[in-house]
Amino acid sequence: MNRLLPLAFALLKFASGYFLTSPQYDLHRDEYLYLNQGRHLAWGYLEVPPLMAAQGWMSMALGGSFFWVKFWPFLWGAATLYLVMRLAQRLGGGWFATALAGTCYLGTAFARLNLLFQPNSFEVFGFLFCLYGLARYVQTERPRFLYWLGLGLGLGLLNKYTTLFFIAALGGALLLTPWRRLLGQRDFWGAAGLALLLWLPNVAWQIRHGVPFLHHMQLLHDTQLVHVEAAAFWKMQLLMCIGAVWVWMPGLLALLQGRALQPYRVVGLVVVFGIGLQALLHGKDYYTLGYYPVLFSFGAWWWEQRLRPFARPSRPSALAWRPVVQVALLSLPLLLMPLMLPFIYSLRPPAAMAALRPRYAPLGLYRWEDGHDHALPQDYADMRGWREMADKTWAAYQSLPDSVRAHTLIKCDNYGQASALNYYNAHRPMPPAQSFNGSFLYWYPVREDWQAVILVDDEPDAELISHFASCRAFGRVEDPYAREKGAVITVGIKPDRAIISRANGEHRAALAEWEGPARPR
């Protein structure tokens, strides 16, 4: 029965995800991007490594419905929960430690994380998979668990480059513990070779394209990470897992200082170094989430050990308190959840979410990447207005004469707009939307024979309008809660050669920013 408990929790988590979203919200802007990358399979992209695109391709191949888009985050969330609970069991925990580790995962920020088709769900799973393999090797010293570690690192590098920081934390932890002896073992280097082998196609892609990862990191720093404040970072470390702080904190302290867990100290140091690196580099607060689930397992085991004295026959009065303490510990993560429920599950309509801003804004929950507070949390604003934009762009395209439709360029300001248009208009006979933003640079059709251009951006200026025989605003996004509110759909007829040449030149310049000087392909 004890073996079935993690599986039951995992199945419940997977299935429940489909009932915890509201039709008042579309997919998230990033989800559209990864689905669009699935239409252009490659070993790398300007935003992320290729694993998300592979999942996006499978989702679209299976119909691209909500079920298949959300299948992946729900799957990785369920798999992470299963490993959290199994690790508690592997440490020697009984039903209580197993269930406590599970409720800690269910009652913290992972509930929100696992609702979105983004690299973060697999990143958390991958980090835990690696630490699970490391803990099992500490227990058994069986070489296969080193290869589990190598497999997790390799797949992690194909998912998100933050795995490099995890590797740095792992290296530092090994060097500072007796497990540094692994550096002299053949199986350790075999596992490292497996990780490198898995990552190698993406490395080759990066080199072939001028290592755009470096430009991506610079952009990320200049536009987003520069707004990360140390105080806000550490405050969110507490808030993200506040429902389980009395579990993961003792788990971390026991790993770092306790005698019983001394062989596992390397795991605790990976957590400390991993979170510390993100703090030093001004990483976003959620970049650290992958380090907490392993602490739920160790913390749950620690609590079970502390409660065992209650069962001593010499202390019959304490025996009666043991179930009470167990129920309290199991319930607390879930009892605190209602306080943050509106920010975990997108069930409240936008107006109701906006009304909560005065109460929750001091916690930073309404602050966007630009460092300012807005009407909705950024994730929620990023899930509004896309269907409206796609329908209005389709209507703009239909307004064109039949003779020019095949020679029409649909150009968007950013990847979210272009990806969402391609998702919602996939069943309609219109050209795919393009952009000079991110990986869309690789898919832009360089042509000289455009007869019409549909622009999705701000209102075009007079200088741009002068390059068309006629140019008019067809519509705009009206949704007051959308991050794209006010985006204008403009239809331009018969662009002159000057504007076409300028667009092609801007495309070359934007690609050169990522790749450097032109290189043979």
Helices and strands as residue ranges (DSSP letters): H 4-16, G 17-19, H 29-37, H 51-61, H 66-90, H 95-106, H 110-113, H 119-140, H 143-157, H 163-175, G 178-184, H 186-208, H 212-223, G 225-227, H 230-240, G 242-244, H 245-257, G 262-264, H 265-280, G 285-291, H 293-307, G 308-311, H 316-335, H 337-344, H 350-355, H 357-360, G 361-363, H 378-381, H 386-398, H 402-405, E 408-412, H 415-424, E 434-435, G 438-442, E 452-457, H 462-465, E 468-476, E 488-495, H 497-515
